[in-house]
Amino acid sequence: MEILVASAIGAMTAAGVYLILRIRTFAVVLGMTMLSYAINVFLFSTGRLVIGAAPILDNYAENPTYTDPLPQALVLTAIVISFGMTAVVVMMALGAFIEGGDDRIDMPDDDRIMPDLRTVEDEEARDSVAQPAKSQPVGNEVGS
């Protein structure tokens, strides 16, 4: 069961990172949501994966089994925080979509064009053309 949960956390994290790196804002919002789901499952799994165990210690049981209640409380808090964060980001993305008419992430034109790659030899050739050859200075002859 631990391998299944670890694989699910890894898959959700990979999908979240992939979506965050997309160029559309809607995909970025989905990626952040997926990443928060992965974090929630990770936090929940830190409280030991026990099936059918209560989060409270039962004093009257012969063999008391319980799960740690702290990760469950952390997950509930993280769900509320991630919901609020998602709502704020959706509103910002919606405002940008209404104002710009598109949900693409805009970059300046200078950043879109990849500059030509230069080598050291190109730099040396450019420097030699830019600087004229130095001629021998003509000395002032003082009258004799």
C-alpha positions as CSV (number, residue, x, y, z in Angstrom):
1,M,0.0,0.0,0.0
2,E,2.9,2.4,0.7
3,I,4.2,1.9,-2.8
4,L,0.8,2.7,-4.3
5,V,0.5,5.9,-2.2
6,A,4.1,6.9,-3.0
7,S,3.5,6.4,-6.7
8,A,0.3,8.4,-6.6
9,I,2.1,11.3,-4.8
10,G,4.9,11.2,-7.4
11,A,2.5,11.1,-10.3
12,M,0.4,14.0,-8.9
13,T,3.6,16.0,-8.2
14,A,4.9,15.4,-11.7
15,A,1.6,16.3,-13.3
16,G,1.4,19.5,-11.1
17,V,4.9,20.6,-12.0
18,Y,4.2,19.9,-15.7
19,L,1.0,22.0,-15.6
20,I,2.6,24.8,-13.7
21,L,5.2,25.2,-16.5
22,R,2.5,25.6,-19.2
23,I,1.9,28.9,-21.0
24,R,-1.8,29.2,-20.3
25,T,-3.0,30.4,-16.9
26,F,-5.8,27.9,-16.6
27,A,-3.2,25.0,-16.8
28,V,-1.1,26.8,-14.1
29,V,-4.2,26.9,-11.8
30,L,-4.8,23.2,-12.4
31,G,-1.1,22.5,-11.7
32,M,-1.1,24.3,-8.4
33,T,-4.3,22.5,-7.4
34,M,-2.8,19.1,-8.3
35,L,0.4,20.0,-6.4
36,S,-1.7,20.9,-3.3
37,Y,-3.5,17.5,-3.6
38,A,-0.1,15.8,-3.7
39,I,1.0,17.7,-0.6
40,N,-2.2,16.8,1.2
41,V,-1.8,13.1,0.5
42,F,1.8,13.3,1.6
43,L,0.9,15.0,4.9
44,F,-1.9,12.4,5.4
45,S,0.4,9.5,4.8
46,T,2.9,10.7,7.4
47,G,0.4,9.7,10.1
48,R,0.9,6.1,9.3
49,L,-1.3,4.2,6.8
50,V,-3.5,2.1,9.1
51,I,-6.9,0.9,7.9
52,G,-9.8,1.0,10.3
53,A,-7.9,2.6,13.2
54,A,-9.3,5.6,15.1
55,P,-7.3,8.8,15.6
56,I,-7.8,8.4,19.4
57,L,-6.2,6.0,21.7
58,D,-8.6,3.5,23.2
59,N,-7.6,2.6,26.7
60,Y,-10.0,-0.4,27.0
61,A,-8.9,-2.3,23.9
62,E,-6.5,-5.2,24.2
63,N,-4.3,-4.2,21.4
64,P,-4.8,-0.5,20.9
65,T,-4.1,0.8,17.4
66,Y,-4.5,4.4,16.5
67,T,-3.3,6.8,13.9
68,D,-1.6,10.1,14.6
69,P,-4.3,12.9,14.6
70,L,-1.9,15.7,13.9
71,P,-1.4,15.0,10.2
72,Q,-5.2,14.8,9.8
73,A,-5.6,18.2,11.3
74,L,-2.8,19.5,9.1
75,V,-4.5,18.1,6.0
76,L,-7.8,19.8,7.0
77,T,-6.0,23.1,7.4
78,A,-4.1,22.6,4.1
79,I,-7.3,21.9,2.3
80,V,-8.8,25.2,3.5
81,I,-5.7,27.2,2.7
82,S,-5.4,25.6,-0.8
83,F,-9.0,26.3,-1.5
84,G,-8.6,30.0,-0.6
85,M,-5.4,30.2,-2.6
86,T,-7.0,28.6,-5.7
87,A,-10.0,31.0,-5.4
88,V,-7.6,34.0,-5.3
89,V,-5.5,32.8,-8.3
90,V,-8.7,32.0,-10.3
91,M,-9.9,35.5,-9.7
92,M,-6.6,37.0,-10.8
93,A,-6.5,34.8,-13.9
94,L,-10.1,35.7,-14.7
95,G,-9.3,39.4,-14.3
96,A,-6.3,39.1,-16.6
97,F,-8.4,37.2,-19.2
98,I,-11.1,39.8,-19.2
99,E,-8.6,42.6,-19.5
100,G,-6.4,41.0,-22.1
101,G,-8.8,38.8,-24.0
102,D,-6.6,35.8,-23.7
103,D,-5.2,33.6,-21.0
104,R,-1.7,33.3,-22.4
105,I,1.2,34.5,-20.3
106,D,2.6,37.5,-22.3
107,M,6.3,38.0,-22.6
108,P,8.1,41.1,-24.1
109,D,9.1,40.6,-27.7
110,D,12.8,40.8,-26.7
111,D,12.4,37.7,-24.5
112,R,10.6,35.7,-27.2
113,I,13.5,35.9,-29.7
114,M,16.4,33.8,-29.0
115,P,19.7,35.7,-29.5
116,D,22.3,34.3,-31.8
117,L,24.8,32.0,-30.1
118,R,28.4,33.4,-30.2
119,T,31.7,31.6,-29.7
120,V,34.9,33.0,-28.4
121,E,36.3,33.2,-31.9
122,D,33.3,35.3,-33.0
123,E,34.0,37.7,-30.2
124,E,37.7,38.0,-31.0
125,A,36.9,38.6,-34.7
126,R,34.4,41.3,-33.8
127,D,36.8,43.0,-31.4
128,S,39.6,43.0,-34.1
129,V,37.3,44.6,-36.7
130,A,36.0,47.2,-34.2
131,Q,39.4,48.4,-33.1
132,P,41.7,49.8,-35.9
133,A,45.3,48.8,-35.9
134,K,47.4,51.1,-33.9
135,S,50.0,53.0,-35.9
136,Q,53.4,54.1,-34.5
137,P,53.1,57.5,-32.9
138,V,55.0,60.2,-34.6
139,G,57.2,61.9,-32.1
140,N,57.6,65.7,-31.9
141,E,61.0,66.6,-32.8
142,V,62.2,69.4,-30.8
143,G,64.3,71.8,-32.8
144,S,68.0,71.4,-32.5
